[in-house]
Amino acid sequence: REAVIGCAVSNLGKHKVGWLRAEDQTVLTMHDRAVLGARYSVNMDAPHTWQLRIRPLRAEDRGCYMCQINTQPTMIWQIGCIDVFVPPDIISDDTSSDVSVQELENATLTCKATGHPPPKITWRREDHEPILLKKPQTREFEKVESYVGSSLPLLRVDRRQMGTFLCIASNDVPPAVSKRITLLVNFAPTVKVPNQLLGAPLGTDVKLKCYVEAYPNTINYWIKNRGEMLLDGPKYTIREEKTSYKVSMWLTIKQFSKSDIGTYNCISTNSLGKSEGTLRLYEIKLNSPSEDFNNQISVAGGLTEVAKAMSEDQQNNPLLTICCLLLSNMFI
């Protein structure tokens, strides 16, 4: 781009017109020729008008320029100023790269940019979800669509804050620029089991589910009766779905038989720890629809068997055992 400053002169006579940088009185042009290099030139597109052209324009050309006539004893002059607008540019050395912290530690994402006028820094999440900011003196989060400032402070980081953030620098001089900064939150696995007690008739397929939260990535597997590790094959179908730090685990037992009754554990481990969930599988005995009373006895019997097995397992929750016994009594 170029900048042009005009200076209208009348009755010039034999005098000459020069352009100087006002700040340090450096002579740029004298009459119709350049003095300080090819970037500066003088044109007379209109009569009696002396135009200083600067091309290509640079940020350091911002400032004031003097149109001066060499009259005696006092020179005549006028001053014109140029403001050079510069689009934003992110300073890589002063901007965060990806940040990795332990859960509940503090983290700060930083973004610096140059430009004129000085750029505004705006933070957003790349997935368009709200930014979670911890409220002062509380454990609660405030949801904001964006955050303005060169530093984004994240206090006692929570796993829900993990993700990629966009640092956007803008100053109304296109184009705006952005940088991706990923926040990684490390924590040991936690396992949740939606249904800890499952019953099924013989011959059916049974699906067991566990939900895992962890980062970094985990190794997940299933075991039966605190012994054998289950593998994907003709008897079992094992499947996982991963989204961010969440993993859904499914174990499908095909053609449920009496030998499948027992305790199943979904286990998840990573470099920070290990966690597991427990599911108990029992048989539901189905009779003909007209034998309602016998059906109740069959269900109660199944629950009683589970409660008995649970009472023998010292790692079980005693409250769950009592609930099963109470349920079995209700059906009798």
C-alpha positions as CSV (number, residue, x, y, z in Angstrom):
1,R,0.0,0.0,0.0
2,E,1.0,3.6,-0.3
3,A,0.4,6.9,1.5
4,V,0.0,10.3,-0.3
5,I,0.3,13.7,1.4
6,G,-0.4,16.9,-0.7
7,C,1.1,20.3,-0.3
8,A,-0.5,23.2,-2.4
9,V,1.9,26.0,-3.2
10,S,1.2,29.3,-5.1
11,N,3.6,31.9,-6.3
12,L,6.6,29.5,-5.9
13,G,8.8,31.5,-8.2
14,K,12.4,30.2,-8.2
15,H,12.0,28.6,-4.8
16,K,12.1,24.8,-4.3
17,V,9.8,22.6,-2.3
18,G,11.2,19.8,-0.1
19,W,9.6,17.1,2.1
20,L,11.1,16.3,5.4
21,R,10.3,13.9,8.3
22,A,9.1,16.3,11.0
23,E,10.4,14.2,13.9
24,D,14.1,14.3,13.0
25,Q,14.2,16.8,10.0
26,T,15.5,14.1,7.6
27,V,15.2,15.3,4.0
28,L,13.1,12.9,1.9
29,T,12.7,14.7,-1.4
30,M,14.0,18.0,-2.9
31,H,11.8,19.6,-5.5
32,D,11.1,16.8,-8.0
33,R,13.7,14.2,-7.0
34,A,14.0,11.6,-4.2
35,V,16.8,12.0,-1.6
36,L,16.3,9.1,0.8
37,G,15.7,6.1,-1.5
38,A,13.2,4.8,-4.0
39,R,10.3,4.5,-1.5
40,Y,9.8,8.2,-1.6
41,S,8.7,10.2,-4.7
42,V,7.1,13.5,-5.6
43,N,4.2,13.9,-8.1
44,M,2.4,16.9,-9.4
45,D,-0.9,15.5,-10.4
46,A,-2.6,18.9,-10.0
47,P,-1.1,22.3,-10.7
48,H,0.8,23.8,-7.8
49,T,0.3,20.7,-5.7
50,W,3.3,18.7,-4.6
51,Q,2.4,15.2,-3.5
52,L,4.7,13.1,-1.3
53,R,4.2,9.4,-2.1
54,I,5.5,6.6,0.2
55,R,5.4,3.1,-1.2
56,P,5.4,0.5,0.0
57,L,4.1,1.8,3.3
58,R,5.6,0.5,6.5
59,A,4.5,0.7,10.1
60,E,7.5,2.8,10.9
61,D,6.3,5.5,8.4
62,R,3.6,6.5,11.0
63,G,4.2,10.1,12.0
64,C,4.3,13.7,10.7
65,Y,5.9,15.1,7.5
66,M,6.9,18.7,6.7
67,C,6.4,20.4,3.3
68,Q,9.0,23.2,3.3
69,I,9.9,26.0,0.9
70,N,13.4,27.5,1.0
71,T,12.4,31.1,1.4
72,Q,14.6,33.6,3.1
73,P,15.1,34.7,5.8
74,T,12.4,32.4,7.2
75,M,11.4,29.2,5.5
76,I,7.7,28.5,4.9
77,W,6.4,25.1,6.0
78,Q,3.2,23.1,6.6
79,I,2.9,19.7,8.4
80,G,0.7,16.7,7.5
81,C,0.5,13.4,9.5
82,I,0.1,9.8,8.5
83,D,-1.4,7.1,10.7
84,V,-0.5,3.6,9.5
85,F,-3.0,0.9,10.4
86,V,-1.5,-2.6,10.9
87,P,-3.5,-5.8,11.0
88,P,-3.0,-8.0,14.1
89,D,-0.2,-10.6,14.3
90,I,0.1,-13.0,17.2
91,I,3.5,-13.1,18.9
92,S,4.3,-16.8,19.1
93,D,7.0,-16.5,21.7
94,D,4.7,-14.7,24.1
95,T,1.7,-16.9,23.5
96,S,0.9,-20.2,25.2
97,S,1.4,-23.5,23.4
98,D,-0.7,-26.5,24.6
99,V,-1.1,-26.6,28.4
100,S,-1.2,-29.7,30.5
101,V,-2.1,-29.6,34.2
102,Q,-3.3,-31.9,36.9
103,E,-7.0,-31.6,37.9
104,L,-7.5,-28.9,40.6
105,E,-4.3,-27.1,39.7
106,N,-4.4,-23.5,38.4
107,A,-3.7,-22.8,34.7
108,T,-3.3,-19.6,32.7
109,L,-3.6,-19.3,28.9
110,T,-1.7,-16.3,27.5
111,C,-2.0,-14.7,24.1
112,K,-0.1,-11.6,22.9
113,A,-0.4,-9.8,19.5
114,T,1.0,-6.8,17.7
115,G,-0.9,-4.3,15.4
116,H,-2.1,-0.8,15.2
117,P,-4.5,0.1,16.8
118,P,-3.5,-2.4,19.6
119,P,-5.5,-5.6,19.0
120,K,-8.2,-6.8,21.3
121,I,-7.7,-10.4,22.5
122,T,-10.9,-12.6,22.7
123,W,-11.0,-16.2,23.9
124,R,-13.6,-18.7,22.7
125,R,-13.9,-22.5,22.8
126,E,-13.4,-24.2,19.4
127,D,-16.3,-26.5,20.1
128,H,-18.6,-23.5,20.6
129,E,-19.4,-24.6,24.2
130,P,-19.4,-21.9,26.9
131,I,-16.1,-21.2,28.8
132,L,-16.4,-22.3,32.4
133,L,-14.9,-19.8,34.9
134,K,-14.8,-20.5,38.6
135,K,-16.6,-17.9,40.7
136,P,-14.4,-16.3,43.4
137,Q,-14.6,-18.0,46.8
138,T,-16.9,-20.8,45.5
139,R,-16.8,-24.1,43.7
140,E,-19.4,-23.0,41.2
141,F,-18.8,-22.2,37.6
142,E,-19.9,-19.2,35.6
143,K,-20.6,-19.9,31.9
144,V,-19.5,-17.2,29.4
145,E,-19.5,-17.3,25.6
146,S,-16.2,-15.4,25.4
147,Y,-13.6,-13.8,27.6
148,V,-11.6,-10.6,26.7
149,G,-8.1,-10.2,27.9
150,S,-4.5,-11.3,27.0
151,S,-4.6,-13.9,29.8
152,L,-7.3,-16.4,30.5
153,P,-7.1,-17.5,34.2
154,L,-8.4,-20.9,35.1
155,L,-8.5,-21.6,38.8
156,R,-8.6,-25.1,40.2
157,V,-9.1,-26.6,36.8
158,D,-11.9,-29.1,36.3
159,R,-12.0,-31.9,33.7
160,R,-15.0,-30.2,32.1
161,Q,-12.8,-27.3,31.1
162,M,-10.6,-29.5,29.0
163,G,-10.6,-28.7,25.3
164,T,-9.2,-26.4,22.6
165,F,-9.5,-22.7,23.0
166,L,-9.2,-20.0,20.3
167,C,-7.2,-16.9,21.0
168,I,-8.6,-14.3,18.5
169,A,-6.7,-11.0,17.9
170,S,-8.6,-8.2,16.1
171,N,-8.3,-4.4,15.8
172,D,-10.8,-3.6,13.0
173,V,-8.0,-3.9,10.4
174,P,-8.6,-7.1,8.5
175,P,-7.8,-9.9,8.8
176,A,-8.3,-10.9,12.4
177,V,-6.0,-13.8,13.3
178,S,-6.3,-16.7,15.8
179,K,-4.3,-19.4,17.4
180,R,-5.5,-22.8,18.8
181,I,-4.4,-23.6,22.4
182,T,-5.4,-27.0,23.9
183,L,-5.9,-27.4,27.6
184,L,-5.2,-31.0,28.8
185,V,-6.5,-31.9,32.3
186,N,-4.9,-35.1,33.8
187,F,-6.7,-37.2,36.3
188,A,-7.1,-40.8,37.4
189,P,-10.0,-43.0,36.1
190,T,-13.4,-42.9,37.6
191,V,-15.9,-45.6,36.7
192,K,-19.7,-45.4,36.9
193,V,-22.1,-48.3,36.6
194,P,-25.7,-47.4,35.7
195,N,-27.1,-50.9,36.6
196,Q,-25.1,-52.8,39.2
197,L,-27.6,-55.7,39.3
198,L,-29.0,-57.3,36.2
199,G,-31.2,-60.3,35.6
200,A,-31.9,-62.1,32.4
201,P,-33.7,-65.3,31.2
202,L,-31.5,-68.1,29.9
203,G,-30.8,-68.1,26.2
204,T,-31.0,-64.3,25.8
205,D,-28.2,-61.8,25.0
206,V,-27.2,-59.6,28.0
207,K,-25.5,-56.2,27.7
208,L,-23.5,-54.8,30.6
209,K,-22.4,-51.1,30.6
210,C,-19.8,-49.0,32.3
211,Y,-18.9,-45.3,31.9
212,V,-15.3,-44.2,32.4
213,E,-13.8,-40.7,32.8
214,A,-10.0,-40.3,32.6
215,Y,-7.1,-38.6,31.0
216,P,-4.6,-39.5,29.7
217,N,-6.0,-42.4,27.7
218,T,-6.9,-45.6,29.6
219,I,-6.6,-49.3,29.1
220,N,-10.0,-50.8,29.7
221,Y,-11.0,-54.5,30.1
222,W,-13.6,-56.8,31.7
223,I,-13.1,-59.7,34.1
224,K,-15.4,-62.3,35.5
225,N,-15.6,-63.6,39.1
226,R,-12.3,-61.8,39.9
227,G,-10.5,-64.2,37.6
228,E,-10.5,-64.6,33.8
229,M,-10.1,-61.6,31.5
230,L,-12.9,-61.6,28.9
231,L,-11.9,-61.3,25.2
232,D,-14.0,-60.4,22.2
233,G,-15.1,-63.5,20.4
234,P,-18.0,-66.0,19.8
235,K,-19.2,-65.7,23.4
236,Y,-18.5,-62.0,24.2
237,T,-18.8,-58.8,22.2
238,I,-16.7,-56.0,23.7
239,R,-17.1,-52.5,22.4
240,E,-15.9,-49.0,23.4
241,E,-16.9,-45.4,22.4
242,K,-14.6,-42.5,23.3
243,T,-15.5,-38.8,23.4
244,S,-12.9,-36.4,24.8
245,Y,-12.1,-37.8,28.3
246,K,-15.2,-40.1,28.4
247,V,-15.3,-43.7,27.4
248,S,-18.4,-45.9,27.3
249,M,-17.7,-49.7,27.7
250,W,-20.2,-52.4,26.7
251,L,-19.9,-56.2,27.2
252,T,-22.5,-58.3,25.5
253,I,-22.9,-61.9,26.7
254,K,-24.4,-64.1,24.0
255,Q,-26.8,-66.9,24.8
256,F,-26.9,-66.3,28.5
257,S,-26.5,-69.6,30.4
258,K,-26.2,-70.7,34.0
259,S,-22.4,-70.7,33.7
260,D,-22.6,-66.9,33.0
261,I,-24.1,-66.1,36.4
262,G,-21.7,-64.2,38.6
263,T,-19.8,-61.0,39.1
264,Y,-18.4,-58.9,36.3
265,N,-15.9,-56.0,36.7
266,C,-15.1,-53.3,34.2
267,I,-11.6,-52.0,34.9
268,S,-9.9,-48.9,33.7
269,T,-6.3,-47.9,34.3
270,N,-3.9,-45.1,33.2
271,S,-0.6,-43.6,34.4
272,L,-2.4,-41.8,37.2
273,G,-4.4,-44.7,38.8
274,K,-6.9,-47.4,38.4
275,S,-10.7,-47.8,39.0
276,E,-13.3,-50.4,38.5
277,G,-17.1,-51.0,38.6
278,T,-18.9,-54.1,39.7
279,L,-22.0,-55.7,38.0
280,R,-23.8,-58.8,39.2
281,L,-25.7,-61.0,36.8
282,Y,-28.4,-63.5,37.8
283,E,-31.0,-65.7,36.1
284,I,-34.7,-64.7,35.8
285,K,-36.7,-67.9,35.6
286,L,-39.7,-67.5,33.3
287,N,-42.8,-69.8,33.4
288,S,-46.1,-69.8,31.5
289,P,-48.0,-66.5,31.7
290,S,-50.9,-68.1,33.6
291,E,-48.6,-69.0,36.5
292,D,-48.2,-65.6,37.9
293,F,-47.6,-66.8,41.5
294,N,-44.9,-69.1,40.3
295,N,-43.4,-66.3,38.3
296,Q,-43.1,-64.2,41.5
297,I,-41.5,-67.1,43.3
298,S,-39.0,-67.6,40.5
299,V,-38.0,-63.9,40.5
300,A,-37.8,-63.9,44.3
301,G,-35.6,-67.0,44.1
302,G,-33.3,-65.4,41.7
303,L,-32.9,-62.3,43.9
304,T,-32.4,-64.5,46.9
305,E,-29.6,-66.4,45.1
306,V,-28.0,-63.1,44.2
307,A,-28.2,-61.8,47.7
308,K,-26.7,-65.0,49.0
309,A,-23.8,-64.7,46.5
310,M,-23.3,-61.1,47.4
311,S,-23.1,-61.8,51.1
312,E,-20.2,-64.2,50.4
313,D,-18.3,-61.5,48.6
314,Q,-16.7,-59.2,51.2
315,Q,-16.2,-56.4,48.8
316,N,-19.9,-56.0,48.2
317,N,-22.0,-53.2,49.6
318,P,-24.0,-54.7,52.5
319,L,-26.9,-52.3,51.9
320,L,-27.3,-53.7,48.4
321,T,-27.4,-57.2,49.8
322,I,-30.2,-56.2,52.3
323,C,-32.2,-54.5,49.5
324,C,-32.1,-57.8,47.4
325,L,-33.3,-59.8,50.4
326,L,-36.1,-57.3,51.0
327,L,-37.1,-57.5,47.4
328,S,-37.2,-61.3,47.4
329,N,-39.4,-61.2,50.5
330,M,-41.8,-58.9,48.7
331,F,-42.4,-61.5,46.0
332,I,-43.1,-64.3,48.4
